[in-house]
Amino acid sequence: MEIKNHGYIFQKFIPLQEHELTSFEQLAGSYAIIQSEGRWLICYNRWRKQWELPAGGCEADETPKQCAVRELYEETGQIAAELSFYGVLKSRNIQNDNVKYNPVYYGVIEQLMPFVENEETACILLWDMRAAIEAIDEVDLALLQAINLLSLKRLV
């Protein structure tokens, strides 16, 4: 598996309550981390030629949660009945050391709806984190590993 870097390095995942988001001056776009059938939903970005988690920037007057819901739908065609706030992803730009914080939302979808290719996403996959895939984004992989570990701890 090739791990691609697009200028950011994973720093850490910070679990917190959604009301604590106000302590972050500038938030970047939101992530929608989805589990289905015990696996993780990832999508293939045709522009970057890699697997990624559904995520993207907020539009004007959009809350972080609304952003996660919209990005999930735009990139994968999926709708989660409920998304729960999990915390923020902290990453650092390797060229200028700027730090960004991305809100992370988690949800479960019992059965995926049919996927329709779109301008950004070529296909989607339920990934068990063991099956061979081509390239994946470095920050997304690290975030998924952190969320997977957190989810396993919550089950115990």
Rosetta constraint file for C-alpha pairs under 8 A:
AtomPair CA 1 CA 132 HARMONIC 6.52 0.50
AtomPair CA 1 CA 133 HARMONIC 5.91 0.50
AtomPair CA 1 CA 134 HARMONIC 5.29 0.50
AtomPair CA 1 CA 135 HARMONIC 5.77 0.50
AtomPair CA 1 CA 136 HARMONIC 7.48 0.50
AtomPair CA 2 CA 134 HARMONIC 6.08 0.50
AtomPair CA 2 CA 135 HARMONIC 4.38 0.50
AtomPair CA 2 CA 136 HARMONIC 6.44 0.50
AtomPair CA 3 CA 135 HARMONIC 5.48 0.50
AtomPair CA 3 CA 136 HARMONIC 5.13 0.50
AtomPair CA 3 CA 137 HARMONIC 5.82 0.50
AtomPair CA 3 CA 138 HARMONIC 5.44 0.50
AtomPair CA 4 CA 50 HARMONIC 7.64 0.50
AtomPair CA 4 CA 135 HARMONIC 6.39 0.50
AtomPair CA 4 CA 136 HARMONIC 5.91 0.50
AtomPair CA 4 CA 137 HARMONIC 4.89 0.50
AtomPair CA 4 CA 138 HARMONIC 5.51 0.50
AtomPair CA 5 CA 9 HARMONIC 7.62 0.50
AtomPair CA 5 CA 137 HARMONIC 6.10 0.50
AtomPair CA 5 CA 138 HARMONIC 5.50 0.50
AtomPair CA 5 CA 139 HARMONIC 7.55 0.50
AtomPair CA 6 CA 137 HARMONIC 7.55 0.50
AtomPair CA 7 CA 93 HARMONIC 5.63 0.50
AtomPair CA 7 CA 94 HARMONIC 5.59 0.50
AtomPair CA 7 CA 95 HARMONIC 7.05 0.50
AtomPair CA 8 CA 91 HARMONIC 6.14 0.50
AtomPair CA 8 CA 92 HARMONIC 5.27 0.50
AtomPair CA 8 CA 93 HARMONIC 4.45 0.50
AtomPair CA 8 CA 94 HARMONIC 5.66 0.50
AtomPair CA 8 CA 139 HARMONIC 6.94 0.50
AtomPair CA 9 CA 91 HARMONIC 5.41 0.50
AtomPair CA 9 CA 92 HARMONIC 5.25 0.50
AtomPair CA 9 CA 93 HARMONIC 6.51 0.50
AtomPair CA 9 CA 94 HARMONIC 6.68 0.50
AtomPair CA 9 CA 138 HARMONIC 7.35 0.50
AtomPair CA 9 CA 139 HARMONIC 6.05 0.50
AtomPair CA 10 CA 89 HARMONIC 7.74 0.50
AtomPair CA 10 CA 90 HARMONIC 6.51 0.50
AtomPair CA 10 CA 91 HARMONIC 4.52 0.50
AtomPair CA 10 CA 92 HARMONIC 6.65 0.50
AtomPair CA 10 CA 138 HARMONIC 7.55 0.50
AtomPair CA 10 CA 139 HARMONIC 5.03 0.50
AtomPair CA 10 CA 142 HARMONIC 6.53 0.50
AtomPair CA 10 CA 143 HARMONIC 7.49 0.50
AtomPair CA 11 CA 89 HARMONIC 7.74 0.50
AtomPair CA 11 CA 90 HARMONIC 5.36 0.50
AtomPair CA 11 CA 91 HARMONIC 4.87 0.50
AtomPair CA 11 CA 92 HARMONIC 6.64 0.50
AtomPair CA 12 CA 89 HARMONIC 6.19 0.50
AtomPair CA 12 CA 90 HARMONIC 5.34 0.50
AtomPair CA 12 CA 91 HARMONIC 7.03 0.50
AtomPair CA 12 CA 143 HARMONIC 7.88 0.50
AtomPair CA 13 CA 87 HARMONIC 7.06 0.50
AtomPair CA 13 CA 88 HARMONIC 5.86 0.50
AtomPair CA 13 CA 89 HARMONIC 4.64 0.50
AtomPair CA 13 CA 90 HARMONIC 6.08 0.50
AtomPair CA 13 CA 143 HARMONIC 6.79 0.50
AtomPair CA 13 CA 146 HARMONIC 6.68 0.50
AtomPair CA 14 CA 87 HARMONIC 5.44 0.50
AtomPair CA 14 CA 88 HARMONIC 5.21 0.50
AtomPair CA 14 CA 89 HARMONIC 6.32 0.50
AtomPair CA 14 CA 90 HARMONIC 7.32 0.50
AtomPair CA 15 CA 86 HARMONIC 5.82 0.50
AtomPair CA 15 CA 87 HARMONIC 4.18 0.50
AtomPair CA 15 CA 88 HARMONIC 6.56 0.50
AtomPair CA 16 CA 20 HARMONIC 6.66 0.50
AtomPair CA 16 CA 86 HARMONIC 6.59 0.50
AtomPair CA 16 CA 87 HARMONIC 4.79 0.50
AtomPair CA 16 CA 88 HARMONIC 7.48 0.50
AtomPair CA 17 CA 21 HARMONIC 7.52 0.50
AtomPair CA 17 CA 85 HARMONIC 7.14 0.50
AtomPair CA 17 CA 86 HARMONIC 7.26 0.50
AtomPair CA 17 CA 87 HARMONIC 6.67 0.50
AtomPair CA 18 CA 85 HARMONIC 5.97 0.50
AtomPair CA 18 CA 86 HARMONIC 7.76 0.50
AtomPair CA 18 CA 87 HARMONIC 7.15 0.50
AtomPair CA 20 CA 24 HARMONIC 7.94 0.50
AtomPair CA 21 CA 103 HARMONIC 7.93 0.50
AtomPair CA 24 CA 101 HARMONIC 7.71 0.50
AtomPair CA 26 CA 100 HARMONIC 7.68 0.50
AtomPair CA 26 CA 101 HARMONIC 7.51 0.50
AtomPair CA 27 CA 100 HARMONIC 6.79 0.50
AtomPair CA 27 CA 101 HARMONIC 5.33 0.50
AtomPair CA 27 CA 102 HARMONIC 5.94 0.50
AtomPair CA 27 CA 103 HARMONIC 7.30 0.50
AtomPair CA 28 CA 57 HARMONIC 6.38 0.50
AtomPair CA 28 CA 58 HARMONIC 7.50 0.50
AtomPair CA 28 CA 100 HARMONIC 6.20 0.50
AtomPair CA 28 CA 101 HARMONIC 5.65 0.50
AtomPair CA 28 CA 102 HARMONIC 4.93 0.50
AtomPair CA 28 CA 103 HARMONIC 7.46 0.50
AtomPair CA 29 CA 55 HARMONIC 6.77 0.50
AtomPair CA 29 CA 56 HARMONIC 4.87 0.50
AtomPair CA 29 CA 57 HARMONIC 3.72 0.50
AtomPair CA 29 CA 58 HARMONIC 5.30 0.50
AtomPair CA 29 CA 64 HARMONIC 7.18 0.50
AtomPair CA 29 CA 67 HARMONIC 7.21 0.50
AtomPair CA 29 CA 68 HARMONIC 7.99 0.50
AtomPair CA 29 CA 102 HARMONIC 5.53 0.50
AtomPair CA 29 CA 103 HARMONIC 6.95 0.50
AtomPair CA 30 CA 55 HARMONIC 5.52 0.50
AtomPair CA 30 CA 56 HARMONIC 5.79 0.50
AtomPair CA 30 CA 57 HARMONIC 6.48 0.50
AtomPair CA 30 CA 58 HARMONIC 7.14 0.50
AtomPair CA 30 CA 64 HARMONIC 5.81 0.50
AtomPair CA 30 CA 65 HARMONIC 7.26 0.50
AtomPair CA 30 CA 67 HARMONIC 5.99 0.50
AtomPair CA 30 CA 68 HARMONIC 5.09 0.50
AtomPair CA 30 CA 102 HARMONIC 5.37 0.50
AtomPair CA 30 CA 103 HARMONIC 4.85 0.50
AtomPair CA 30 CA 104 HARMONIC 5.85 0.50
AtomPair CA 30 CA 105 HARMONIC 7.50 0.50
AtomPair CA 31 CA 53 HARMONIC 7.08 0.50
AtomPair CA 31 CA 54 HARMONIC 5.97 0.50
AtomPair CA 31 CA 55 HARMONIC 4.24 0.50
AtomPair CA 31 CA 56 HARMONIC 6.84 0.50
AtomPair CA 31 CA 68 HARMONIC 5.49 0.50
AtomPair CA 31 CA 71 HARMONIC 7.86 0.50
AtomPair CA 31 CA 102 HARMONIC 6.98 0.50
AtomPair CA 31 CA 103 HARMONIC 6.32 0.50
AtomPair CA 31 CA 104 HARMONIC 4.78 0.50
AtomPair CA 31 CA 105 HARMONIC 6.00 0.50
AtomPair CA 32 CA 53 HARMONIC 7.15 0.50
AtomPair CA 32 CA 54 HARMONIC 5.54 0.50
AtomPair CA 32 CA 55 HARMONIC 6.10 0.50
AtomPair CA 32 CA 68 HARMONIC 5.17 0.50
AtomPair CA 32 CA 69 HARMONIC 7.04 0.50
AtomPair CA 32 CA 71 HARMONIC 7.51 0.50
AtomPair CA 32 CA 72 HARMONIC 6.03 0.50
AtomPair CA 32 CA 83 HARMONIC 7.80 0.50
AtomPair CA 32 CA 104 HARMONIC 6.28 0.50
AtomPair CA 32 CA 105 HARMONIC 5.01 0.50
AtomPair CA 32 CA 106 HARMONIC 5.87 0.50
AtomPair CA 32 CA 107 HARMONIC 7.44 0.50
AtomPair CA 33 CA 40 HARMONIC 7.40 0.50
AtomPair CA 33 CA 41 HARMONIC 7.18 0.50
AtomPair CA 33 CA 53 HARMONIC 6.78 0.50
AtomPair CA 33 CA 54 HARMONIC 7.08 0.50
AtomPair CA 33 CA 104 HARMONIC 7.17 0.50
AtomPair CA 33 CA 105 HARMONIC 5.99 0.50
AtomPair CA 33 CA 106 HARMONIC 4.68 0.50
AtomPair CA 33 CA 107 HARMONIC 6.37 0.50
AtomPair CA 33 CA 144 HARMONIC 7.89 0.50
AtomPair CA 34 CA 40 HARMONIC 5.82 0.50
AtomPair CA 34 CA 41 HARMONIC 5.43 0.50
AtomPair CA 34 CA 106 HARMONIC 5.79 0.50
AtomPair CA 34 CA 107 HARMONIC 4.94 0.50
AtomPair CA 34 CA 108 HARMONIC 5.49 0.50
AtomPair CA 34 CA 109 HARMONIC 6.92 0.50
AtomPair CA 35 CA 39 HARMONIC 5.40 0.50
AtomPair CA 35 CA 40 HARMONIC 4.65 0.50
AtomPair CA 35 CA 41 HARMONIC 6.10 0.50
AtomPair CA 35 CA 106 HARMONIC 7.98 0.50
AtomPair CA 35 CA 107 HARMONIC 6.44 0.50
AtomPair CA 35 CA 108 HARMONIC 4.81 0.50
AtomPair CA 35 CA 109 HARMONIC 6.34 0.50
AtomPair CA 35 CA 126 HARMONIC 8.00 0.50
AtomPair CA 36 CA 40 HARMONIC 6.41 0.50
AtomPair CA 36 CA 41 HARMONIC 7.08 0.50
AtomPair CA 36 CA 108 HARMONIC 5.82 0.50
AtomPair CA 36 CA 109 HARMONIC 5.17 0.50
AtomPair CA 36 CA 110 HARMONIC 5.62 0.50
AtomPair CA 36 CA 111 HARMONIC 6.71 0.50
AtomPair CA 36 CA 112 HARMONIC 7.47 0.50
AtomPair CA 36 CA 126 HARMONIC 7.10 0.50
AtomPair CA 37 CA 110 HARMONIC 6.74 0.50
AtomPair CA 37 CA 111 HARMONIC 7.65 0.50
AtomPair CA 38 CA 128 HARMONIC 7.49 0.50
AtomPair CA 39 CA 126 HARMONIC 5.36 0.50
AtomPair CA 39 CA 127 HARMONIC 5.19 0.50
AtomPair CA 39 CA 128 HARMONIC 4.82 0.50
AtomPair CA 39 CA 129 HARMONIC 7.87 0.50
AtomPair CA 40 CA 125 HARMONIC 7.88 0.50
AtomPair CA 40 CA 126 HARMONIC 5.16 0.50
AtomPair CA 40 CA 127 HARMONIC 5.01 0.50
AtomPair CA 40 CA 128 HARMONIC 6.34 0.50
AtomPair CA 40 CA 129 HARMONIC 7.78 0.50
AtomPair CA 41 CA 53 HARMONIC 7.07 0.50
AtomPair CA 41 CA 124 HARMONIC 6.99 0.50
AtomPair CA 41 CA 125 HARMONIC 5.78 0.50
AtomPair CA 41 CA 126 HARMONIC 4.66 0.50
AtomPair CA 41 CA 127 HARMONIC 6.32 0.50
AtomPair CA 42 CA 51 HARMONIC 6.24 0.50
AtomPair CA 42 CA 52 HARMONIC 5.48 0.50
AtomPair CA 42 CA 53 HARMONIC 4.92 0.50
AtomPair CA 42 CA 54 HARMONIC 6.73 0.50
AtomPair CA 42 CA 124 HARMONIC 5.75 0.50
AtomPair CA 42 CA 125 HARMONIC 5.41 0.50
AtomPair CA 42 CA 126 HARMONIC 6.39 0.50
AtomPair CA 42 CA 127 HARMONIC 6.90 0.50
AtomPair CA 43 CA 51 HARMONIC 5.41 0.50
AtomPair CA 43 CA 52 HARMONIC 5.37 0.50
AtomPair CA 43 CA 53 HARMONIC 6.23 0.50
AtomPair CA 43 CA 54 HARMONIC 6.72 0.50
AtomPair CA 43 CA 75 HARMONIC 7.20 0.50
AtomPair CA 43 CA 76 HARMONIC 6.70 0.50
AtomPair CA 43 CA 121 HARMONIC 6.40 0.50
AtomPair CA 43 CA 122 HARMONIC 7.55 0.50
AtomPair CA 43 CA 123 HARMONIC 5.86 0.50
AtomPair CA 43 CA 124 HARMONIC 4.24 0.50
AtomPair CA 43 CA 125 HARMONIC 6.21 0.50
AtomPair CA 44 CA 49 HARMONIC 6.88 0.50
AtomPair CA 44 CA 50 HARMONIC 5.56 0.50
AtomPair CA 44 CA 51 HARMONIC 4.32 0.50
AtomPair CA 44 CA 52 HARMONIC 6.18 0.50
AtomPair CA 44 CA 121 HARMONIC 5.50 0.50
AtomPair CA 44 CA 122 HARMONIC 5.60 0.50
AtomPair CA 44 CA 123 HARMONIC 5.45 0.50
AtomPair CA 44 CA 124 HARMONIC 6.14 0.50
AtomPair CA 45 CA 49 HARMONIC 5.53 0.50
AtomPair CA 45 CA 50 HARMONIC 5.53 0.50
AtomPair CA 45 CA 51 HARMONIC 6.09 0.50
AtomPair CA 45 CA 52 HARMONIC 6.73 0.50
AtomPair CA 45 CA 120 HARMONIC 5.74 0.50
AtomPair CA 45 CA 121 HARMONIC 4.84 0.50
AtomPair CA 45 CA 122 HARMONIC 6.42 0.50
AtomPair CA 46 CA 50 HARMONIC 7.16 0.50
AtomPair CA 46 CA 119 HARMONIC 7.95 0.50
AtomPair CA 46 CA 120 HARMONIC 5.78 0.50
AtomPair CA 46 CA 121 HARMONIC 5.69 0.50
AtomPair CA 46 CA 122 HARMONIC 5.73 0.50
AtomPair CA 47 CA 120 HARMONIC 6.63 0.50
AtomPair CA 49 CA 135 HARMONIC 7.28 0.50
AtomPair CA 50 CA 134 HARMONIC 7.01 0.50
AtomPair CA 50 CA 135 HARMONIC 4.76 0.50
AtomPair CA 50 CA 136 HARMONIC 4.98 0.50
AtomPair CA 50 CA 137 HARMONIC 6.55 0.50
AtomPair CA 51 CA 134 HARMONIC 7.51 0.50
AtomPair CA 51 CA 135 HARMONIC 6.11 0.50
AtomPair CA 51 CA 136 HARMONIC 4.55 0.50
AtomPair CA 51 CA 137 HARMONIC 6.52 0.50
AtomPair CA 52 CA 136 HARMONIC 6.12 0.50
AtomPair CA 52 CA 137 HARMONIC 5.96 0.50
AtomPair CA 52 CA 140 HARMONIC 6.18 0.50
AtomPair CA 52 CA 141 HARMONIC 8.00 0.50
AtomPair CA 53 CA 140 HARMONIC 6.12 0.50
AtomPair CA 54 CA 68 HARMONIC 7.91 0.50
AtomPair CA 54 CA 71 HARMONIC 6.17 0.50
AtomPair CA 54 CA 72 HARMONIC 5.32 0.50
AtomPair CA 54 CA 75 HARMONIC 6.24 0.50
AtomPair CA 54 CA 76 HARMONIC 7.30 0.50
AtomPair CA 55 CA 68 HARMONIC 6.51 0.50
AtomPair CA 55 CA 71 HARMONIC 5.57 0.50
AtomPair CA 55 CA 72 HARMONIC 6.88 0.50
AtomPair CA 56 CA 67 HARMONIC 7.39 0.50
AtomPair CA 56 CA 68 HARMONIC 7.54 0.50
AtomPair CA 56 CA 71 HARMONIC 6.01 0.50
AtomPair CA 57 CA 67 HARMONIC 7.07 0.50
AtomPair CA 58 CA 62 HARMONIC 6.04 0.50
AtomPair CA 58 CA 63 HARMONIC 7.36 0.50
AtomPair CA 58 CA 64 HARMONIC 6.75 0.50
AtomPair CA 58 CA 67 HARMONIC 5.24 0.50
AtomPair CA 59 CA 67 HARMONIC 7.23 0.50
AtomPair CA 62 CA 66 HARMONIC 5.92 0.50
AtomPair CA 62 CA 67 HARMONIC 6.23 0.50
AtomPair CA 63 CA 67 HARMONIC 6.17 0.50
AtomPair CA 64 CA 68 HARMONIC 6.34 0.50
AtomPair CA 64 CA 103 HARMONIC 6.54 0.50
AtomPair CA 65 CA 69 HARMONIC 6.28 0.50
AtomPair CA 65 CA 83 HARMONIC 7.78 0.50
AtomPair CA 65 CA 85 HARMONIC 7.89 0.50
AtomPair CA 65 CA 105 HARMONIC 7.18 0.50
AtomPair CA 66 CA 70 HARMONIC 6.10 0.50
AtomPair CA 67 CA 71 HARMONIC 6.00 0.50
AtomPair CA 68 CA 72 HARMONIC 6.03 0.50
AtomPair CA 68 CA 104 HARMONIC 7.92 0.50
AtomPair CA 68 CA 105 HARMONIC 6.86 0.50
AtomPair CA 69 CA 73 HARMONIC 6.35 0.50
AtomPair CA 69 CA 79 HARMONIC 7.25 0.50
AtomPair CA 69 CA 80 HARMONIC 7.57 0.50
AtomPair CA 69 CA 83 HARMONIC 7.84 0.50
AtomPair CA 70 CA 74 HARMONIC 6.00 0.50
AtomPair CA 71 CA 75 HARMONIC 5.85 0.50
AtomPair CA 72 CA 76 HARMONIC 5.74 0.50
AtomPair CA 72 CA 77 HARMONIC 6.88 0.50
AtomPair CA 72 CA 78 HARMONIC 6.18 0.50
AtomPair CA 72 CA 79 HARMONIC 7.05 0.50
AtomPair CA 73 CA 77 HARMONIC 4.36 0.50
AtomPair CA 73 CA 78 HARMONIC 4.93 0.50
AtomPair CA 73 CA 79 HARMONIC 5.96 0.50
AtomPair CA 75 CA 118 HARMONIC 7.53 0.50
AtomPair CA 75 CA 120 HARMONIC 6.85 0.50
AtomPair CA 75 CA 121 HARMONIC 5.83 0.50
AtomPair CA 76 CA 115 HARMONIC 6.53 0.50
AtomPair CA 76 CA 116 HARMONIC 7.87 0.50
AtomPair CA 76 CA 121 HARMONIC 7.23 0.50
AtomPair CA 76 CA 123 HARMONIC 7.82 0.50
AtomPair CA 76 CA 124 HARMONIC 6.49 0.50
AtomPair CA 77 CA 113 HARMONIC 7.21 0.50
AtomPair CA 77 CA 114 HARMONIC 7.63 0.50
AtomPair CA 77 CA 115 HARMONIC 5.90 0.50
AtomPair CA 77 CA 116 HARMONIC 6.92 0.50
AtomPair CA 78 CA 112 HARMONIC 6.70 0.50
AtomPair CA 78 CA 113 HARMONIC 6.19 0.50
AtomPair CA 78 CA 115 HARMONIC 7.89 0.50
AtomPair CA 79 CA 109 HARMONIC 7.82 0.50
AtomPair CA 80 CA 107 HARMONIC 6.25 0.50
AtomPair CA 80 CA 108 HARMONIC 6.67 0.50
AtomPair CA 80 CA 109 HARMONIC 5.81 0.50
AtomPair CA 81 CA 107 HARMONIC 7.85 0.50
AtomPair CA 81 CA 108 HARMONIC 8.00 0.50
AtomPair CA 81 CA 109 HARMONIC 7.47 0.50
AtomPair CA 82 CA 107 HARMONIC 6.02 0.50
AtomPair CA 82 CA 108 HARMONIC 7.64 0.50
AtomPair CA 83 CA 105 HARMONIC 5.74 0.50
AtomPair CA 83 CA 106 HARMONIC 5.25 0.50
AtomPair CA 83 CA 107 HARMONIC 4.62 0.50
AtomPair CA 83 CA 108 HARMONIC 7.87 0.50
AtomPair CA 84 CA 105 HARMONIC 5.33 0.50
AtomPair CA 84 CA 106 HARMONIC 5.15 0.50
AtomPair CA 84 CA 107 HARMONIC 6.26 0.50
AtomPair CA 85 CA 103 HARMONIC 7.67 0.50
AtomPair CA 85 CA 104 HARMONIC 6.16 0.50
AtomPair CA 85 CA 105 HARMONIC 4.45 0.50
AtomPair CA 85 CA 106 HARMONIC 6.32 0.50
AtomPair CA 86 CA 103 HARMONIC 7.88 0.50
AtomPair CA 86 CA 104 HARMONIC 5.64 0.50
AtomPair CA 86 CA 105 HARMONIC 5.52 0.50
AtomPair CA 86 CA 106 HARMONIC 6.44 0.50
AtomPair CA 87 CA 103 HARMONIC 6.02 0.50
AtomPair CA 87 CA 104 HARMONIC 5.47 0.50
AtomPair CA 87 CA 105 HARMONIC 7.43 0.50
AtomPair CA 88 CA 101 HARMONIC 5.90 0.50
AtomPair CA 88 CA 102 HARMONIC 5.22 0.50
AtomPair CA 88 CA 103 HARMONIC 4.49 0.50
AtomPair CA 88 CA 104 HARMONIC 5.44 0.50
AtomPair CA 89 CA 100 HARMONIC 7.98 0.50
AtomPair CA 89 CA 101 HARMONIC 5.44 0.50
AtomPair CA 89 CA 102 HARMONIC 5.00 0.50
AtomPair CA 89 CA 103 HARMONIC 6.49 0.50
AtomPair CA 89 CA 104 HARMONIC 6.79 0.50
AtomPair CA 89 CA 143 HARMONIC 7.08 0.50
AtomPair CA 90 CA 99 HARMONIC 6.87 0.50
AtomPair CA 90 CA 100 HARMONIC 5.84 0.50
AtomPair CA 90 CA 101 HARMONIC 4.75 0.50
AtomPair CA 90 CA 102 HARMONIC 6.71 0.50
AtomPair CA 91 CA 99 HARMONIC 5.71 0.50
AtomPair CA 91 CA 100 HARMONIC 5.57 0.50
AtomPair CA 91 CA 101 HARMONIC 6.68 0.50
AtomPair CA 91 CA 139 HARMONIC 7.58 0.50
AtomPair CA 92 CA 97 HARMONIC 5.70 0.50
AtomPair CA 92 CA 98 HARMONIC 5.65 0.50
AtomPair CA 92 CA 99 HARMONIC 4.41 0.50
AtomPair CA 92 CA 100 HARMONIC 6.36 0.50
AtomPair CA 93 CA 97 HARMONIC 4.93 0.50
AtomPair CA 93 CA 98 HARMONIC 5.26 0.50
AtomPair CA 93 CA 99 HARMONIC 6.33 0.50
AtomPair CA 94 CA 98 HARMONIC 7.95 0.50
AtomPair CA 115 CA 123 HARMONIC 7.24 0.50
AtomPair CA 115 CA 124 HARMONIC 7.22 0.50
AtomPair CA 116 CA 123 HARMONIC 7.90 0.50
AtomPair CA 117 CA 121 HARMONIC 6.03 0.50
AtomPair CA 117 CA 122 HARMONIC 5.25 0.50
AtomPair CA 117 CA 123 HARMONIC 6.29 0.50
AtomPair CA 118 CA 122 HARMONIC 6.55 0.50
AtomPair CA 127 CA 131 HARMONIC 6.94 0.50
AtomPair CA 136 CA 140 HARMONIC 7.45 0.50
AtomPair CA 136 CA 141 HARMONIC 6.79 0.50
AtomPair CA 137 CA 141 HARMONIC 6.12 0.50
AtomPair CA 138 CA 142 HARMONIC 6.29 0.50
AtomPair CA 139 CA 143 HARMONIC 6.11 0.50
AtomPair CA 140 CA 144 HARMONIC 6.04 0.50
AtomPair CA 141 CA 145 HARMONIC 6.17 0.50
AtomPair CA 142 CA 146 HARMONIC 6.23 0.50
AtomPair CA 143 CA 147 HARMONIC 6.13 0.50
AtomPair CA 144 CA 148 HARMONIC 5.90 0.50
AtomPair CA 145 CA 149 HARMONIC 6.15 0.50
AtomPair CA 146 CA 150 HARMONIC 6.17 0.50
AtomPair CA 147 CA 151 HARMONIC 5.99 0.50
AtomPair CA 148 CA 152 HARMONIC 6.20 0.50
AtomPair CA 149 CA 153 HARMONIC 6.26 0.50
AtomPair CA 150 CA 154 HARMONIC 6.29 0.50
AtomPair CA 151 CA 155 HARMONIC 6.49 0.50
AtomPair CA 152 CA 156 HARMONIC 6.76 0.50
